[in-house]
């Protein structure tokens, strides 16, 4: 979400919620499904990361040019979220016991994204269509997180490696990634990465 907002030139304020504040329960009561993130746009509030991404995709016209592109963007984003759930399970439940196996199995998950990318202009642009979508931001974020977990995880996926580099070199994203706000933010709430 942050890369999307930065790249689109949006201004936003972020309230970082500490574990203690969350555990106190007052904020949790205001969140649909009792979960973060919580997104506020004027008097409009919503929760659920993917719902927020889709809202922003519509808001900034990052949802493809046709219904077919929109469907493919949803497909890619859902695939990215499937991998993110596996990653979060590792980070929060199985880090000590399953990290090596997760990294060993990671190529079997990344190959699908490499294949999808190759089918769109030979992998030289975006994951779907000829303009950036909310799924690009989400996928790049996920791939970058995996590069922290296993820095050479993209070595056998030249299209994905170039894709991450290409998206991250967009001027507003590059500025955001170089900012202290981004660099000082932990990837995961438990400090594992």
ZIZIWO-V391566 format. One record per residue. N is the residue number from 0. PSI is psi in whole degrees, -180 to 180 (NA if undefined). OMEGA is omega in radians with two decimals (none if undefined). Layout:
# ZIZIWO-V391566
n/psi/omega
N/PSI/OMEGA
N/PSI/OMEGA
This chain:
# ZIZIWO-V391566
n/psi/omega
0/-42/-3.09
1/-42/3.12
2/-43/3.11
3/-52/-3.12
4/-44/3.14
5/-47/-3.09
6/-30/-3.14
7/2/3.10
8/20/-3.13
9/147/3.01
10/137/3.11
11/156/3.03
12/139/-3.13
13/131/3.07
14/113/3.12
15/125/-3.09
16/123/3.11
17/161/3.12
18/-42/-3.12
19/-42/3.11
20/-43/-3.14
21/-44/-3.12
22/-28/3.12
23/-30/2.98
24/-17/-3.11
25/-46/3.12
26/-42/-3.11
27/-37/-3.14
28/-23/-3.11
29/-4/-3.06
30/129/3.03
31/135/-3.13
32/9/3.11
33/35/-3.06
34/154/2.94
35/160/0.10
36/162/3.05
37/128/-3.09
38/130/3.11
39/132/3.11
40/96/-3.00
41/-127/3.12
42/7/-3.14
43/126/3.11
44/143/3.06
45/161/3.08
46/177/-3.14
47/112/-3.06
48/-48/-3.07
49/-33/3.04
50/-40/3.10
51/-45/3.10
52/-43/-3.14
53/-39/3.06
54/-49/3.13
55/-36/3.08
56/-43/3.10
57/-43/-3.10
58/-43/-3.06
59/12/3.14
60/50/-3.13
61/36/-3.03
62/29/3.13
63/171/-3.10
64/-16/-3.10
65/168/3.07
66/-35/3.12
67/-44/3.09
68/-43/3.12
69/-41/3.13
70/-42/3.12
71/-38/3.08
72/-44/3.07
73/-43/-3.13
74/-48/3.14
75/-45/-3.12
76/-41/3.10
77/-38/3.06
78/-41/3.09
79/-41/3.14
80/-34/3.04
81/-44/3.12
82/-38/3.13
83/-40/3.10
84/-42/3.10
85/-43/3.12
86/-47/-3.11
87/-35/3.05
88/-43/3.08
89/-53/-3.03
90/-43/-3.02
91/-13/-3.08
92/-29/-2.95
93/19/-2.98
94/-52/-3.07
95/-33/-3.03
96/-20/-2.98
97/2/-3.07
98/-49/-3.11
99/-45/-3.14
100/-40/3.12
101/-48/-3.14
102/-39/3.10
103/-39/-3.11
104/-13/-3.05
105/-42/3.11
106/-32/-3.14
107/-20/3.07
108/-39/-3.09
109/-28/-3.09
110/-32/-3.14
111/-40/3.13
112/-37/3.07
113/-44/-3.14
114/-47/3.12
115/-43/3.13
116/-41/-3.11
117/-26/-3.11
118/-7/3.14
119/100/3.14
120/36/3.10
121/16/3.13
122/12/-3.05
123/0/-3.09
124/-117/-3.08
125/173/-3.08
126/-30/3.11
127/133/3.03
128/-163/-3.08
129/18/3.02
130/156/-3.11
131/148/3.11
132/168/3.10
133/-29/3.13
134/-32/3.08
135/-48/-3.13
136/-44/-3.11
137/-44/-3.13
138/-44/3.13
139/-43/3.09
140/-47/-3.14
141/-42/3.12
142/-39/3.11
143/-40/3.10
144/-40/3.11
145/-31/3.07
146/-28/3.04
147/-42/3.12
148/-45/-3.11
149/93/-2.93
150/-23/-3.14
151/21/-3.04
152/-20/3.14
153/6/-3.05
154/-31/3.13
155/10/-3.10
156/75/-3.02
157/-33/3.13
158/-43/3.10
159/-40/3.14
160/-45/3.12
161/-37/3.12
162/-49/3.12
163/-46/3.13
164/-44/-3.12
165/-47/-3.13
166/-43/-3.11
167/-17/3.13
168/-3/3.03
169/132/-2.97
170/-47/-3.10
171/-32/3.08
172/-43/3.12
173/-42/3.12
174/-43/3.11
175/-46/-3.11
176/-27/3.12
177/-9/-3.06
178/153/3.07
179/-36/3.12
180/-42/3.14
181/-48/-3.03
182/-30/-3.11
183/-6/-3.11
184/125/3.08
185/148/3.13
186/-43/-3.09
187/150/-3.08
188/-22/-3.12
189/3/3.09
190/-5/3.14
191/142/3.09
192/NA/none
